[in-house]
Amino acid sequence: MKTIFRITRSLLEGIRKDLRRRHVHAYERVGFVTCRFGLVRWADLLCLAHGYFPVADEDYIEDRMFGALIGSAAFRKAMQLAYTQNVGLFHIHLHGHPGVPTPSGIDIRETAKFVPDFFHVRPNLPHGAIVLSSDSLSARIWLSAAAKPKPIDQFSIIGAPLMTIAGLR
């Protein structure tokens, strides 16, 4: 099964703008993208990004080992959103360079710990993690709590100009 992620240019640029804001003690900001899903071409999974939920300033924990560390309140608020809106959650953050970003070792290790928890509130929907750069993005998706994450195969940025980006292999 191929996974296709679609997001509007205006939503994506709004997320980038928010993630570039300074924080009092965190080196970077994080948030959550909400998604709905559909099947296309009989087997492909279509992920439709439709909302963004920034982590509140007070939900960051001061810790110099991480670019950003968020507390349980941030996760609780995001999971409540997934529960009430019947959406999948994608954790999102920004690497400030151009080109297709790759998740860092910390990104891989930490998302493997918390993304499966999203299935406690929405076990029937995929969830994941997105890394943005200044001009691109990459993501991994979990299809179930027990499944290993897989890279998103293709991204479509909807708006002028329309852009398609191949996912990481």
Residue, then its C-alpha position, 0 to 999 in steps of 0.5 A: m500500500k502506498t501512502i499519499f499525504r496532502i496538505t494545502r500550501s496555506l496550512l503548511e506555510g502557517i505551520r512553518k511560520d508558527l514553528r519558527r517563533r521563538h520560545v523562552h527556553a526551548y530551541e525549537r517548537v512543535g505541534f500536531v497536525t490533524c488528518r482525515f483518511g481515505l482510500v484511493r485506487w483501491a489500495d492507496l491510503l490518502c492522508l488529508a491534513h486539515g488542522y494544526f494544533p501548536v503546543a502551548d508555551e506553558d506545555y514545554i519543559e525546560d531541558r537542554m538535552f532536546g531541542a524541545l521537550i513537551g509535557s504530558a499536558a501537551f499530549r493530553k490536549a492533542m489526544q483529546l482533539a483526536y478523540t473529539q474530532n475523530v482524526g489521526l495525529f501527526h507530531i510535527h517540527l521543523h529542521g531549519h535547512p533546505g531540502v528533504p529533511t530526515p528525522s534525527g536519531i532522537d526524532i526516531r527514538e522519541t516518536a517510537k515511544f509516544v506515537p503508539d500512545f495516540f492509538h489509545v484514543r483513536p485505534n482505528l486511524p493511522h498516526g505519525a510524525i512529520v519533519l519540515s524543512s524550509d522548503s520540503l517535508s518528510a514523514r513516517i506513519w504508523l498504521s497500528a500501535a503494533a506496526k513499525p512506522k513506514p515512510i510516507d511515499q508521496f506528498s502533495i502540496i495543494g495550491a499555486p504552484l501545485m507541488t509533489i514530493a517523493g517520500l524518503r525510501 
